[in-house]
């Protein structure tokens, strides 16, 4: 048996190795880019929340101009739909960064307004718990052998049921129902965080997100984290 390889066979192996190395380098650069964007988004959000819970004049001004909240809500939905549904919006530079950070500023403003309903200590506890959970889930998503990218359909159905439950909870002014709603919400978005993180990682997972979609990936992770924060804050604040 001939154990020696021909030059063409070595060339094929070299091409495969080079291609694999190139894909891994591209994926790693993509992950670094997404998390860099995400860190800036979270820093902006933390800044807005601190501004609202520690600055009384900002709270009073917002309370006197409630139309700002309505405009912010409309802008959040318009920007989110535009980035989620329009490829050109999220792939065209610098339009994609403008839309993403405009969305981040408006969403951070709304989170700051919502945080005013809670004590500063409760907000800080919720932020700390959220950060701890996010770090743990991200580490789990990176090292686990289980593939959560195949759970997209299950998570969508769970989210749909959760939204219906939320509409019912509006009319049920019961503290236990509100607490259960917040716990279920925290669980769902914890699972979404693992799911979106593994889509970002790619590699051996069945599904992955394209490196061109760094804006969409950052948006998904940002929404997972802030929703998780909101429900943790509701759980902590449910005692009052």
DABEL-V385521 format. One record per residue. RES is the residue in one small letter. SS is DSSP state (h for helix, s for strand, l for the rest). Layout:
res=RES ss=SS
res=RES ss=SS
This chain:
res=x ss=l
res=x ss=l
res=x ss=l
res=x ss=l
res=x ss=l
res=x ss=l
res=x ss=h
res=x ss=h
res=x ss=h
res=x ss=h
res=x ss=h
res=x ss=h
res=x ss=h
res=x ss=h
res=x ss=h
res=x ss=h
res=x ss=h
res=x ss=h
res=x ss=h
res=x ss=h
res=x ss=h
res=x ss=h
res=x ss=h
res=x ss=h
res=x ss=h
res=x ss=h
res=x ss=h
res=x ss=h
res=x ss=h
res=x ss=h
res=x ss=h
res=x ss=h
res=x ss=h
res=x ss=h
res=x ss=h
res=x ss=h
res=x ss=h
res=x ss=h
res=x ss=h
res=x ss=h
res=x ss=h
res=x ss=h
res=x ss=h
res=x ss=h
res=x ss=h
res=x ss=h
res=x ss=h
res=x ss=h
res=x ss=h
res=x ss=h
res=x ss=h
res=x ss=h
res=x ss=h
res=x ss=h
res=x ss=l
res=x ss=h
res=x ss=h
res=x ss=h
res=x ss=h
res=x ss=h
res=x ss=h
res=x ss=h
res=x ss=h
res=x ss=h
res=x ss=l
res=x ss=l
res=x ss=h
res=x ss=h
res=x ss=h
res=x ss=h
res=x ss=h
res=x ss=h
res=x ss=h
res=x ss=h
res=x ss=h
res=x ss=h
res=x ss=h
res=x ss=h
res=x ss=h
res=x ss=h
res=x ss=h
res=x ss=h
res=x ss=h
res=x ss=h
res=x ss=h
res=x ss=l
res=x ss=h
res=x ss=h
res=x ss=h
res=x ss=h
res=x ss=h
res=x ss=l
res=x ss=l
res=x ss=l
res=x ss=h
res=x ss=h
res=x ss=h
res=x ss=h
res=x ss=h
res=x ss=h
res=x ss=h
res=x ss=h
res=x ss=h
res=x ss=h
res=x ss=h
res=x ss=h
res=x ss=h
res=x ss=h
res=x ss=h
res=x ss=h
res=x ss=h
res=x ss=h
res=x ss=h
res=x ss=h
res=x ss=h
res=x ss=l
res=x ss=l
res=x ss=l
res=x ss=l
res=x ss=h
res=x ss=h
res=x ss=h
res=x ss=h
res=x ss=h
res=x ss=h
res=x ss=h
res=x ss=h
res=x ss=h
res=x ss=h
res=x ss=h
res=x ss=h
res=x ss=h
res=x ss=h
res=x ss=h
res=x ss=h
res=x ss=h
res=x ss=h
res=x ss=h
res=x ss=h
res=x ss=h
res=x ss=h
res=x ss=h
res=x ss=h
res=x ss=l
res=x ss=l
res=x ss=l
res=x ss=l
res=x ss=l
res=x ss=h
res=x ss=h
res=x ss=h
res=x ss=h
res=x ss=h
res=x ss=h
res=x ss=h
res=x ss=h
res=x ss=h
res=x ss=h
res=x ss=h
res=x ss=h
res=x ss=h
res=x ss=h
res=x ss=h
res=x ss=h
res=x ss=h
res=x ss=h
res=x ss=h
res=x ss=h
res=x ss=h
res=x ss=h
res=x ss=h
res=x ss=l
res=x ss=l
res=x ss=l
res=x ss=h
res=x ss=h
res=x ss=h
res=x ss=h
res=x ss=h
res=x ss=h
res=x ss=h
res=x ss=h
res=x ss=h
res=x ss=h
res=x ss=h
res=x ss=h
res=x ss=h
res=x ss=h
res=x ss=h
res=x ss=h
res=x ss=h
res=x ss=h
res=x ss=h
res=x ss=h
res=x ss=h
res=x ss=h
res=x ss=h
res=x ss=h
res=x ss=h
res=x ss=h
res=x ss=h
res=x ss=l
res=x ss=l
res=x ss=l
res=x ss=l
res=x ss=l
res=x ss=l
res=x ss=l
res=x ss=l
res=x ss=l
res=x ss=l
res=x ss=l
res=x ss=l
res=x ss=h
res=x ss=h
res=x ss=h
res=x ss=h
res=x ss=h
res=x ss=h
res=x ss=h
res=x ss=h
res=x ss=h
res=x ss=h
res=x ss=h
res=x ss=h
res=x ss=h
res=x ss=h
res=x ss=h
res=x ss=h
res=x ss=h
res=x ss=h
res=x ss=h
res=x ss=h
res=x ss=h
res=x ss=h
res=x ss=h
res=x ss=h
res=x ss=l
res=x ss=l
res=x ss=l
